[in-house]
Structures are given as structure tokens and as C-alpha cells.
């Protein structure tokens, strides 16, 4: 590996056959496959439900309890009828101390249209079809210079509430189908907090946990620590530059509360392992930890 340029995007390229990309989840969440890499070497092909055999009493699993919004809204430009697709990303300058996305009229959004919308462009989102006049309105305030493809959109009402009734689940681009009613439940973790809506993409590792597995982990003596990271569209936007370090990343709000901090620190003091369930939980831990590895709220 010494001759591999870890900053070069080309170093990470590999062929992934399309038939190997699942388009539907398994009926049983914890039946998903799990690749185990022991410290002693080698690889083990297991299943997520086998985590019960791999954890030890005193370990802590850190999970992301964000709630995914059906954040994709289909509408049109008022007056011209030009079709537009808006993806809710995050409230603009929300109250970062609340532990949840503050409900605000102005949001950072990704906007997809045939022509880049100008400031002042009025949008309408139908409650029946994309061309319904009886709908939900918004105005494009302008583009964000430091965030590619992002716009400030001012909604005339609560966009989260509207999305929960009329929005579409923003499936990743490698899922080659339209979203359907089943995705509303399956694209949500069983430990999500309904009072913390804010993600436009799911924390995917957590999708493979079910209530039976959580009960078995607790019976084994492991604990859960819940943190919150509202996953943005940057999680699946492609890296377009030749170097990974030059990739412009979208910001994501994250929160570690005092309860989670205490649970994690107690486990570390008593020899327990801290196991991040997925990269979103890991980003919370990396961001909250000090130079000594202490995770503060």
C-alpha cells in the first residue's frame, strides 16, 4: 500500500456489477450480510443479527436517531409551468442548541430545474399532482456561493409538515426505481426520534437493526448511546475532482447530548468498547472528541 496515493480518487475505483446492487431491502432487517474483519486477520462472512455474538457486556453501540424527511418535493415554476425538483437539506441558520431541526420558513435546498432559478422565482408544489394549482408555495431567494447546487428557498408555511404528507423519499442514486409507500417505513431506523426530523438521506448502517436485535444486545449487557446527525445530500453526491481532499462537502448539523456523553465515557473507563453504527455516528464521535478521546456533549 506504500505506493498508493490515498488522496487520488482513482485509487478507490472498482467495478461493481449492477446485479449486485440490491434494489429492495430484505424483509428481515437483521438478515443483511455483515463482513467481519478480526484483529487477528482474515475475513468472516456473517449476518447483522450475529452482532449479539460479537459484542461484549459493557460495550456501547452509538446509533444515529435522526428522522428522515420525505424531502424530495416535485413542483413547478409559478407562471411558466417549468418543472422543478427541490430537496430539503436543512433550515437556514436554525437553532443549533435544540438537538433537532428548527422549523423555519427559509431552508437550504438543492434545486433541479431545466434552467437555474433566478432570485424571486416563485414555486408551487401540488397536493395532488405536480401541476395542481391548490398547493404549497415558496420563493427562491438565491444561490449559496460556497455550497454547489444549493439555494435558499423561502417557504410560505412549514416545509417539513408539507413534506411528511406530500414529499417523496430521496432514495440514493444507485437505487434505480421510484420511491413507493414501503420506503417510508423501511428508509427509517427503528430507533429514530420522531421529534428530530432533519435528514434528507438515511443513516444506512442503522437500517439493519430491528427491535429483536436491540433486545438481544441489551440482554447481552451492551448499551445504546443515541447521537444525532442530520444526514444531508452530500452523503451521496459524487466526488468530481481528481483528489479526494479537494471535494467540497456539504455541512451537516450534529448533536451529542449529555446522556450519550456519560454513557460513552463510562464504558471507556470500565474497559468497554465504543462501537459506531455507521459513518454518521462516527462523524459525531470524531467531531465531539477532544485530543484525549473524551467525548463531550
ABEGO torsion letter per residue (X at the ends): XAABBAABAAAABBBBBAAABBABBBABAAABBBBBBBAAEEBBBBBAAAAAAABBBGBBBBBBABBBBBABBBBBBBGAGBBBBBBBABBBGBBAAAGBBBBBABBBBBBBBABBBBBGBBBBBBAABAABABBBBBBBAEBBAABBGBBBBBBBEBAAAAAAAABBBBBBAABBBBBBAAAAAAABBAABBAABBGBABBBAAAAABBAAAAAAAAAAGBBBBBBBBBBBAAAABBBABABAAABBBBBBBBBBBAAAAAAAAAAAAAGBBBBBBEAAAAAAAAAABBAAGBBBX
